[in-house]
Amino acid sequence: MQKTSKQEDLETIDATRLKGMPSKLVLEYQRQLRYHGVDIMSSTGGLVSAVHTKEDLEQATAAFEHTVMALLDQKLIFEMP
């Protein structure tokens, strides 16, 4: 797997690179989501079904927003200009 050395490296549609996220990032992503009440039951994806309510979706969205902020604070991800 190639390492990401600059921001331009992140702009890709190559499935190998997209699925090759560092394990530290994946683990922290999962940990943060669970801390905020969401278990995606997979590596980085998730699912929504007909049994999820509007409130479930709002909670998941808020958890994702908190997770992204935590990952930014930890410098595991960075904002695109």
C-alpha positions as CSV (number, residue, x, y, z in Angstrom):
1,M,0.0,0.0,0.0
2,Q,1.3,3.5,-0.9
3,K,1.6,6.0,1.9
4,T,-0.1,9.4,1.6
5,S,2.5,12.1,1.4
6,K,0.5,15.1,0.3
7,Q,-3.1,16.2,0.2
8,E,-3.4,15.5,-3.6
9,D,-2.9,11.8,-2.8
10,L,-6.3,11.7,-1.1
11,E,-8.2,12.8,-4.2
12,T,-8.6,9.4,-5.8
13,I,-11.2,6.9,-7.0
14,D,-8.7,4.0,-6.8
15,A,-10.5,1.3,-4.6
16,T,-7.2,-0.1,-3.3
17,R,-6.2,3.3,-1.9
18,L,-9.7,4.1,-0.6
19,K,-9.8,0.8,1.3
20,G,-6.3,1.2,2.5
21,M,-7.0,3.6,5.4
22,P,-4.5,3.3,8.2
23,S,-5.7,1.0,11.0
24,K,-5.2,3.7,13.6
25,L,-7.6,5.9,11.8
26,V,-10.2,3.1,11.3
27,L,-10.0,2.1,14.9
28,E,-10.4,5.6,16.2
29,Y,-13.3,6.3,13.8
30,Q,-15.1,3.2,15.1
31,R,-14.3,4.1,18.7
32,Q,-15.6,7.6,18.4
33,L,-18.8,6.5,16.7
34,R,-19.5,3.9,19.5
35,Y,-18.7,6.5,22.1
36,H,-21.4,8.7,20.6
37,G,-23.9,5.8,20.5
38,V,-23.5,4.5,16.9
39,D,-22.1,1.0,16.0
40,I,-21.7,0.7,12.2
41,M,-21.0,-3.0,12.4
42,S,-18.2,-2.9,9.8
43,S,-14.9,-1.3,9.2
44,T,-15.9,2.1,7.9
45,G,-19.3,1.7,6.2
46,G,-22.8,1.3,7.7
47,L,-26.3,0.8,6.7
48,V,-29.7,2.4,7.2
49,S,-33.0,0.4,7.0
50,A,-36.7,1.1,7.2
51,V,-36.7,0.4,10.9
52,H,-34.4,3.4,11.6
53,T,-36.4,6.4,12.7
54,K,-35.8,10.1,12.0
55,E,-34.4,10.4,15.5
56,D,-32.0,7.5,14.8
57,L,-30.7,9.3,11.7
58,E,-30.3,12.5,13.6
59,Q,-28.3,10.8,16.3
60,A,-26.1,9.0,13.7
61,T,-25.5,12.3,11.9
62,A,-24.6,14.1,15.2
63,A,-22.3,11.2,16.1
64,F,-20.6,11.4,12.7
65,E,-20.1,15.1,13.1
66,H,-18.6,14.7,16.6
67,T,-16.4,11.9,15.2
68,V,-15.0,14.0,12.4
69,M,-14.2,16.8,14.8
70,A,-12.4,14.4,17.1
71,L,-10.4,13.0,14.2
72,L,-9.5,16.5,13.1
73,D,-8.4,17.4,16.7
74,Q,-6.2,14.2,16.7
75,K,-4.8,15.1,13.3
76,L,-5.8,11.7,11.9
77,I,-7.6,13.6,9.1
78,F,-7.4,17.1,7.8
79,E,-9.7,19.5,6.1
80,M,-9.7,19.9,2.4
81,P,-9.3,23.5,1.2
